[in-house]
Amino acid sequence: MWVTQHHKSVFANVLLRAMLDEFVALAEERPITTRKVLTEYVDDSYAMERIRAAAREHPDSTLAALHDRFRTRQFPESCWKHPVGYAEAVEVTDDLDAFSAWLLDNADALEGELAAALGLPDHEVWIAQSTCRSTNPRN
């Protein structure tokens, strides 16, 4: 479930970051370094190919599950298109910014608890702040 963001690129960005973390954890050496970018012309295509290969080499890994979701564009639907709609529908707190900060500060623990409550693997639950600025639809 994606609570308040309808841009698929935002979810893809969160998913890509998670894949890179898993990829680095599986690699015997750092797969992408500044030196490799500058001297060996490592680029996005190289990185995605290495992730794909690692996912195939470890088919039961979290990386493989994340890669499959990324490759097939299985993006979750949002409950609300923007935070204003969320704030109108859900009475969480008078200070939505403070609540958002609390969510981010406690993300690791909350993700595990949500995954357990929803019966999902831990890697299927993220609490992340959007890198895409939201706009107020009332303006």
N, C-alpha and C positions, 0 to 999 in steps of 0.2 A: 504494500500500500504506500502510495506516495501522497502525503497529506496536502501540501499546498504548493505544488509546482507542476505545471502542465507542459513545460518545455522538455522534450525528450533529450535534448542536448545536455541538460543539467543532470539528468539521471545517468546518461552515458558517461559523463565526466566522473561522477561518483563511482560508477562501476569500473571504469578504466583505472582509477586510482587503486581500487581494491585489487584488481587483477595485477597491477604492477607490484603491489606489496606481496601478493602471493607468489608471483614470478620470482622476485628477488629472494624470497624465502626458500624456493626450490633450487635456485641456481647455485652452482659450485663456486662461481666467481661473479662479481658484479657484472651483470650483462650489459649495462649501459653506463658509461662513464664519460666525463668531459673529454678525456683523451681519445676515447673511441669515436666520439662525435666529431672531433676535430681532425683526427688522423685516419680514421677508418670509414668515415662518412656514414656513421650510424644515423638513421633517420626513422621517421614514424613507421614506414613500411618494414624496415628491419625489425623494429621493436615488436610490431604486431605479428610478424612471421615467427619470431623467437617465442612469443607468448603462445601462438598456435601450436608450435612444435612441442613446447613444454606441456601444454594441456593434453596433447595426444600421448606423450610419454608417461603422463600421470593421469590416466582416465578417471580415477576415483578421487582425485584431489579437489580441493575447493577451487583451485585455479581452473580446472576443467569445467566445473559447474558454472563459474562466473563467465568463462569464455563462451560457453554454449549460450548463456543468456544474452551476452553481448552480440555474438555472431548472429543469432536469430532475432535480435531486436525485441526480446520479450520484456518490454518496459511496463511497469505497473501503471495503473490508472490513478489519477489523483482524485481525492475526495472533494477538494475545493480547488478552484483555479488559482486563487490568490489568498494571501493572509487576511485580507479584509473580509472575505466570505467566511473564512474559518473563524475569525474573531466574532462575527455576527451570529454564527451557529453554535459555537462552543464557548460556554462561560468557564474559562480556566482561571483567569486572574484579571485584575484591573490593569496590570502592567505586563502587556504581552512581550515587551522587550526583556524584562526580567525573567519571565517564564522561558523565553527562547534561550537566554544565557544559561539558565538552570539546566535545560535539556542538553545543551552542548557540553556543559561541565560534567554532566553525569551520563554522557552518551554510552560509554562502555558498559556500565552496569545495567542501564536501561535496555540496551540492545539485547543483552543476554536474557534478561527477564521477559522482554517482549517475545523473543524467539521461543523461549520455553512455553509461554502462555499460548502462543499461536501454533505451537507444534511445528516450527520451522527450524532449519539449520541456522546456526548463528550468523553465517555469512549471507543470509537472505534478509537481514534486518540492519538498516543503517539509520542513524540520526546524524544528519549532516546539514550544514547551512548552505543554502543555494549560492552559487557563484554568479547567478544571473539576478540582477537587481529587479525586484518587483516594482510594479507601478501601481498607483492608487487608481482604480477604475472610476472613482468619483471625480477625479480632476479632469 
